[in-house]
Amino acid sequence: MKKRPFLLPVLGGLGAGFLNGLLGAGGGMLAVPLLEWSGVRGRRAHATSLAVILPLSLVSAALYWWRGWSSPLLALPYLPGGLAGALAGAWLLPRANTAWIKAAFSLLLLWAAFRLLTR
C-alpha cells in the first residue's frame, strides 16, 4: 500500500461524513476512490468503505432521530429486505468482476442523478 499524507484520510473522512450527514448517503462514493488512491484496491476498497461509512451513518441517524426527523419504526419494514440484500451483496462481491460492479454502480448513479434533476 502506498504511503499518502496524513491529511488525505482526515479530509476524506470529513467529506464522507459531510455527505452522509447532509444527504443521508454518498460517503462511500468519496471513500472508495480515496481508498483506491491510497493504494487499497478493488474489493478491499469497497469493503473497507463500509467500515468507514457505518459509524458515520450511525452518528447521522442518531442525530436525526434525536431531532425527531426520523423514526426507527418507519425504518423497520425496510430492514429485512435490506439485511437480505446486504448478505447477497457481500456474498456476490468476491465472485463478481470489479469492472462489472463499477459499471453497475455508474448506471445507478446516472439513474439517481436523472431522478434528482427531473423532480
Phi and psi in degrees as GROMACS dihedral restraints (atoms count N, CA, C in turn):
[ dihedral_restraints ]
;  ai    aj    ak    al  type     phi  dphi    fc
    3     4     5     6     1   -70.0    20    10
    4     5     6     7     1   147.5    20    10
    6     7     8     9     1   -88.7    20    10
    7     8     9    10     1   124.7    20    10
    9    10    11    12     1  -117.1    20    10
   10    11    12    13     1   160.4    20    10
   12    13    14    15     1   -58.5    20    10
   13    14    15    16     1   150.0    20    10
   15    16    17    18     1   -61.1    20    10
   16    17    18    19     1   -29.9    20    10
   18    19    20    21     1   -66.1    20    10
   19    20    21    22     1   -30.4    20    10
   21    22    23    24     1   -58.7    20    10
   22    23    24    25     1   -51.4    20    10
   24    25    26    27     1   -64.0    20    10
   25    26    27    28     1   -34.9    20    10
   27    28    29    30     1   -65.8    20    10
   28    29    30    31     1   -49.0    20    10
   30    31    32    33     1   -67.0    20    10
   31    32    33    34     1   -37.8    20    10
   33    34    35    36     1   -63.4    20    10
   34    35    36    37     1   -43.0    20    10
   36    37    38    39     1   -63.4    20    10
   37    38    39    40     1   -40.0    20    10
   39    40    41    42     1   -61.0    20    10
   40    41    42    43     1   -44.5    20    10
   42    43    44    45     1   -65.7    20    10
   43    44    45    46     1   -44.1    20    10
   45    46    47    48     1   -64.0    20    10
   46    47    48    49     1   -42.6    20    10
   48    49    50    51     1   -64.7    20    10
   49    50    51    52     1   -40.1    20    10
   51    52    53    54     1   -62.4    20    10
   52    53    54    55     1   -46.8    20    10
   54    55    56    57     1   -61.5    20    10
   55    56    57    58     1   -45.0    20    10
   57    58    59    60     1   -63.6    20    10
   58    59    60    61     1   -42.6    20    10
   60    61    62    63     1   -68.6    20    10
   61    62    63    64     1   -40.4    20    10
   63    64    65    66     1   -78.7    20    10
   64    65    66    67     1   -44.9    20    10
   66    67    68    69     1  -102.8    20    10
   67    68    69    70     1   -12.5    20    10
   69    70    71    72     1    81.9    20    10
   70    71    72    73     1    -1.2    20    10
   72    73    74    75     1  -170.0    20    10
   73    74    75    76     1   173.8    20    10
   75    76    77    78     1   108.4    20    10
   76    77    78    79     1   -14.8    20    10
   78    79    80    81     1   -61.8    20    10
   79    80    81    82     1   -35.1    20    10
   81    82    83    84     1   -66.0    20    10
   82    83    84    85     1   -30.5    20    10
   84    85    86    87     1   -65.4    20    10
   85    86    87    88     1   -27.0    20    10
   87    88    89    90     1   -90.5    20    10
   88    89    90    91     1   -37.9    20    10
   90    91    92    93     1   -65.9    20    10
   91    92    93    94     1   -42.8    20    10
   93    94    95    96     1   -61.6    20    10
   94    95    96    97     1   -51.1    20    10
   96    97    98    99     1   -62.8    20    10
   97    98    99   100     1   -36.2    20    10
   99   100   101   102     1   -66.3    20    10
  100   101   102   103     1   -40.3    20    10
  102   103   104   105     1   -62.9    20    10
  103   104   105   106     1   -42.8    20    10
  105   106   107   108     1   -64.5    20    10
  106   107   108   109     1   -40.0    20    10
  108   109   110   111     1   -64.6    20    10
  109   110   111   112     1   -29.5    20    10
  111   112   113   114     1   -82.1    20    10
  112   113   114   115     1    -1.6    20    10
  114   115   116   117     1   106.8    20    10
  115   116   117   118     1    -1.1    20    10
  117   118   119   120     1   -86.6    20    10
  118   119   120   121     1   123.5    20    10
  120   121   122   123     1  -106.6    20    10
  121   122   123   124     1   152.1    20    10
  123   124   125   126     1    46.3    20    10
  124   125   126   127     1  -123.1    20    10
  126   127   128   129     1   -59.3    20    10
  127   128   129   130     1   -36.8    20    10
  129   130   131   132     1   -64.6    20    10
  130   131   132   133     1   -38.3    20    10
  132   133   134   135     1   -65.0    20    10
  133   134   135   136     1   -43.1    20    10
  135   136   137   138     1   -63.6    20    10
  136   137   138   139     1   -45.7    20    10
  138   139   140   141     1   -68.1    20    10
  139   140   141   142     1   -40.3    20    10
  141   142   143   144     1   -67.0    20    10
  142   143   144   145     1   -32.3    20    10
  144   145   146   147     1   -60.8    20    10
  145   146   147   148     1   -31.4    20    10
  147   148   149   150     1   -65.4    20    10
  148   149   150   151     1   -36.5    20    10
  150   151   152   153     1   -66.5    20    10
  151   152   153   154     1   -27.6    20    10
  153   154   155   156     1   -77.9    20    10
  154   155   156   157     1   -45.1    20    10
  156   157   158   159     1   -75.2    20    10
  157   158   159   160     1   -32.9    20    10
  159   160   161   162     1   -55.3    20    10
  160   161   162   163     1   -54.9    20    10
  162   163   164   165     1   -64.5    20    10
  163   164   165   166     1   -34.5    20    10
  165   166   167   168     1   -63.7    20    10
  166   167   168   169     1   -42.8    20    10
  168   169   170   171     1   -66.3    20    10
  169   170   171   172     1   -39.3    20    10
  171   172   173   174     1   -63.2    20    10
  172   173   174   175     1   -42.4    20    10
  174   175   176   177     1   -64.0    20    10
  175   176   177   178     1   -47.3    20    10
  177   178   179   180     1   -61.1    20    10
  178   179   180   181     1   -45.5    20    10
  180   181   182   183     1   -62.6    20    10
  181   182   183   184     1   -41.6    20    10
  183   184   185   186     1   -63.2    20    10
  184   185   186   187     1   -41.8    20    10
  186   187   188   189     1   -66.3    20    10
  187   188   189   190     1   -41.8    20    10
  189   190   191   192     1   -63.0    20    10
  190   191   192   193     1   -41.8    20    10
  192   193   194   195     1   -65.4    20    10
  193   194   195   196     1   -44.6    20    10
  195   196   197   198     1   -59.8    20    10
  196   197   198   199     1   -36.6    20    10
  198   199   200   201     1   -80.8    20    10
  199   200   201   202     1    -6.5    20    10
  201   202   203   204     1    83.2    20    10
  202   203   204   205     1    16.2    20    10
  204   205   206   207     1   -89.9    20    10
  205   206   207   208     1   -12.5    20    10
  207   208   209   210     1  -141.7    20    10
  208   209   210   211     1   167.9    20    10
  210   211   212   213     1  -142.9    20    10
  211   212   213   214     1   127.0    20    10
  213   214   215   216     1   -58.3    20    10
  214   215   216   217     1   -30.3    20    10
  216   217   218   219     1   -65.6    20    10
  217   218   219   220     1   -34.5    20    10
  219   220   221   222     1   -70.2    20    10
  220   221   222   223     1   -30.5    20    10
  222   223   224   225     1   -79.8    20    10
  223   224   225   226     1   -25.4    20    10
  225   226   227   228     1   -51.5    20    10
  226   227   228   229     1   -45.2    20    10
  228   229   230   231     1   -63.3    20    10
  229   230   231   232     1   -21.4    20    10
  231   232   233   234     1   -85.8    20    10
  232   233   234   235     1   -16.9    20    10
  234   235   236   237     1   -65.9    20    10
  235   236   237   238     1   -44.3    20    10
  237   238   239   240     1   -58.3    20    10
  238   239   240   241     1   -47.7    20    10
  240   241   242   243     1   -66.3    20    10
  241   242   243   244     1   -38.2    20    10
  243   244   245   246     1   -64.1    20    10
  244   245   246   247     1   -41.7    20    10
  246   247   248   249     1   -66.5    20    10
  247   248   249   250     1   -41.7    20    10
  249   250   251   252     1   -63.5    20    10
  250   251   252   253     1   -41.2    20    10
  252   253   254   255     1   -64.8    20    10
  253   254   255   256     1   -38.9    20    10
  255   256   257   258     1   -63.7    20    10
  256   257   258   259     1   -42.3    20    10
  258   259   260   261     1   -63.4    20    10
  259   260   261   262     1   -43.4    20    10
  261   262   263   264     1   -64.6    20    10
  262   263   264   265     1   -42.1    20    10
  264   265   266   267     1   -65.2    20    10
  265   266   267   268     1   -41.7    20    10
  267   268   269   270     1   -67.1    20    10
  268   269   270   271     1   -32.8    20    10
  270   271   272   273     1   -70.5    20    10
  271   272   273   274     1   -39.4    20    10
  273   274   275   276     1   -75.8    20    10
  274   275   276   277     1   -33.3    20    10
  276   277   278   279     1   -51.2    20    10
  277   278   279   280     1   -48.5    20    10
  279   280   281   282     1   -71.2    20    10
  280   281   282   283     1   -14.2    20    10
  282   283   284   285     1   -97.8    20    10
  283   284   285   286     1   -15.6    20    10
  285   286   287   288     1   -95.2    20    10
  286   287   288   289     1   152.5    20    10
  288   289   290   291     1   -74.4    20    10
  289   290   291   292     1   127.2    20    10
  291   292   293   294     1   -63.7    20    10
  292   293   294   295     1   -26.7    20    10
  294   295   296   297     1   -64.6    20    10
  295   296   297   298     1   -38.8    20    10
  297   298   299   300     1   -67.6    20    10
  298   299   300   301     1   -38.6    20    10
  300   301   302   303     1   -63.3    20    10
  301   302   303   304     1   -45.1    20    10
  303   304   305   306     1   -63.7    20    10
  304   305   306   307     1   -39.4    20    10
  306   307   308   309     1   -65.2    20    10
  307   308   309   310     1   -44.2    20    10
  309   310   311   312     1   -64.1    20    10
  310   311   312   313     1   -41.4    20    10
  312   313   314   315     1   -65.4    20    10
  313   314   315   316     1   -39.2    20    10
  315   316   317   318     1   -61.0    20    10
  316   317   318   319     1   -43.8    20    10
  318   319   320   321     1   -63.7    20    10
  319   320   321   322     1   -39.6    20    10
  321   322   323   324     1   -61.8    20    10
  322   323   324   325     1   -42.4    20    10
  324   325   326   327     1   -65.2    20    10
  325   326   327   328     1   -40.7    20    10
  327   328   329   330     1   -63.5    20    10
  328   329   330   331     1   -42.4    20    10
  330   331   332   333     1   -62.4    20    10
  331   332   333   334     1   -44.0    20    10
  333   334   335   336     1   -63.5    20    10
  334   335   336   337     1   -41.6    20    10
  336   337   338   339     1   -63.6    20    10
  337   338   339   340     1   -42.8    20    10
  339   340   341   342     1   -59.4    20    10
  340   341   342   343     1   -45.7    20    10
  342   343   344   345     1   -63.3    20    10
  343   344   345   346     1   -41.1    20    10
  345   346   347   348     1   -65.9    20    10
  346   347   348   349     1   -38.8    20    10
  348   349   350   351     1   -76.0    20    10
  349   350   351   352     1   -22.3    20    10
  351   352   353   354     1  -100.5    20    10
  352   353   354   355     1     8.0    20    10
